[in-house]
Amino acid sequence: MNTDLDLVIQDMQNQIANLSREKAIFYALAVQREQELQKVKKELEEMKMKKEEKKGDK
């Protein structure tokens, strides 16, 4: 009986470790996506500003 309990505990610890790893990966991907989004937004704003400057030059 004790062996079964040890196996259950070990399995649960493995599941927790796997979920923690997956959570870390998900978080890293979310951070990367947010950084990429901010970069694209900045580039878009810069392009809009350049477009407005060209309009003003005409």
C-alpha positions as CSV (number, residue, x, y, z in Angstrom):
1,M,0.0,0.0,0.0
2,N,2.8,2.4,0.8
3,T,4.4,1.8,-2.5
4,D,1.2,2.7,-4.3
5,L,1.0,5.9,-2.4
6,D,4.6,6.7,-3.2
7,L,3.9,6.1,-6.9
8,V,0.8,8.4,-6.8
9,I,2.9,11.1,-5.0
10,Q,5.7,10.8,-7.6
11,D,3.3,11.0,-10.4
12,M,1.7,14.1,-9.0
13,Q,5.1,15.7,-8.5
14,N,5.9,14.9,-12.2
15,Q,2.6,16.4,-13.3
16,I,3.3,19.6,-11.3
17,A,6.8,19.8,-12.7
18,N,5.5,19.4,-16.3
19,L,2.8,22.0,-15.7
20,S,5.3,24.4,-14.3
21,R,7.5,24.0,-17.3
22,E,4.6,24.5,-19.6
23,K,3.5,27.6,-17.7
24,A,7.0,29.1,-18.0
25,I,7.1,28.4,-21.8
26,F,3.7,30.0,-22.2
27,Y,4.7,33.0,-20.2
28,A,7.9,33.4,-22.2
29,L,5.9,33.2,-25.5
30,A,3.4,35.8,-24.2
31,V,6.2,38.2,-23.3
32,Q,7.9,37.7,-26.6
33,R,4.6,38.3,-28.4
34,E,4.0,41.5,-26.4
35,Q,7.4,42.8,-27.2
36,E,6.9,42.1,-30.9
37,L,3.5,43.9,-30.8
38,Q,5.0,46.9,-29.1
39,K,7.8,47.0,-31.7
40,V,5.3,46.9,-34.6
41,K,3.1,49.6,-33.0
42,K,6.2,51.8,-32.7
43,E,7.2,51.2,-36.3
44,L,3.6,52.0,-37.4
45,E,3.7,55.3,-35.4
46,E,7.0,56.2,-37.0
47,M,5.6,55.5,-40.4
48,K,2.5,57.6,-39.7
49,M,4.7,60.5,-38.5
50,K,6.9,60.3,-41.7
51,K,3.8,60.3,-43.8
52,E,2.5,63.4,-42.1
53,E,5.8,65.1,-42.5
54,K,5.8,64.4,-46.2
55,K,2.3,65.8,-46.4
56,G,3.5,69.0,-44.7
57,D,6.4,69.3,-47.0
58,K,4.2,69.5,-50.1
